[in-house]
Structure formats: structure tokens, C-alpha cells
Amino acid sequence: MCRSTGDRGYLQAAYQIRCRVSPVRCFGIVGLFSTGIDLRRLLITVELILLQPADREQFIKDNQWAFRYGALAEFGKRNDQFEEGDEIIARQTIENCIDQGTAYRIWQNGQKAGGAVVNINGDHGSLELLFVNPTMHSHGIGKAAWRAIEQMYPKVKVWETITPYFETRNIHFYVNKCGFKIVEFYNLRHPDPSWSAADDQVGWLDFRFEKRME
């Protein structure tokens, strides 16, 4: 893996996915029906399109903004989890993820809503990056995108991803929304095995998640 990455009585959730034969595009639809829920959220549609070379630079900037937003929301200022300057995730980290995996732009209502990078090896899938534009949070876009990814890769039996300890929004999303389980906690006493002794990221606090498909 590349490094960085209601009340049941009142709520019913319906979920549908439509995928074309080509993996270039995939659609995820989330329907939420509940008293008091904004009608604009009744139908959330996202489209995943392979990242185009001309959009690569903006993809990187959008990814850094999303990660920076999460860190600043938690700490209010720079801390030791920032990889370079004022960025929580370094450009090179994102470049590596894109080059080693398959990158998608997430579109919603004709707007760039985020992005994702996956790395597939047989029946094992690694979710290297998944981000949503901070101005579009809390609209079901991330969940719709993740379900679409699952449908695009039906042969994957185990999905894996990693997120920093402070990204409480991400932890909630993966565990409570997407069905992942925390299986490992990387820290100074139990570092990520992909780190080398000279890696300045050794000792970072990250959670590793897994989702086993039924």
C-alpha cells in the first residue's frame, strides 16, 4: 500500500448500483427515506471516471486540500503528522499512489466531487486514496463512491485501507458506514512493516482497516 492514505424506527435505506461493462464508468445511487431528511438527499448519484492526464495536477491539489482540511479541523494548526510543509500528505505520496494503482475522479451532478485510487492484486484490493471535496461532505458522496468501487471489482474478497489516527471522520466512515474493521494500529512499538528504518514516518499513528466481502 502506498503511504499517505438514526434511529432504525424512522430510517430506511435503499441502495442500488449500476455498472457498465467497461470499468471506466460506474454509478452509485443512495436513496434515504426518513421523516425530517432533506429531500435533496433522497437521491445521491455519483460517477467514477478514470483520471485523465490533464486533470492529474488538480487531482493532487484537491487530495491535499481534503487531507489538510481534516487535519486542521482536528488540530487547528500544523502538527507532526504533516508530511511536507503545510500538507498532511506529500505530493510524492499521491504521485506514487496514482502511478502504482488505478485512479478515478468522483463526479456528482457534473461537478468534481473527489477522487479515489485503488490497487488490485488478485482477490485483494487496496483502497489507496478516497477523498471528497470538503464543501460536499455529508451528502452521501463518499459512501456512494465506495459502493460503486465494490461493484466494479466483484472478484476482490478482501479490501484494505489505512488512515491516520486523528481522522475521526474517516474512521467513522470506514467502520460505521462501509463495514470495515480495524485490524491493526501502527505506532512506534508496532510500525507499519512497509516502513524502512530510515523512514521519517516510522512511529506515525495509523489504523489499518480490512473488509472481507461475503
Disulfide bonds with the S-S distance in Angstrom:
Cys2-Cys97 1.64
Cys19-Cys26 2.44
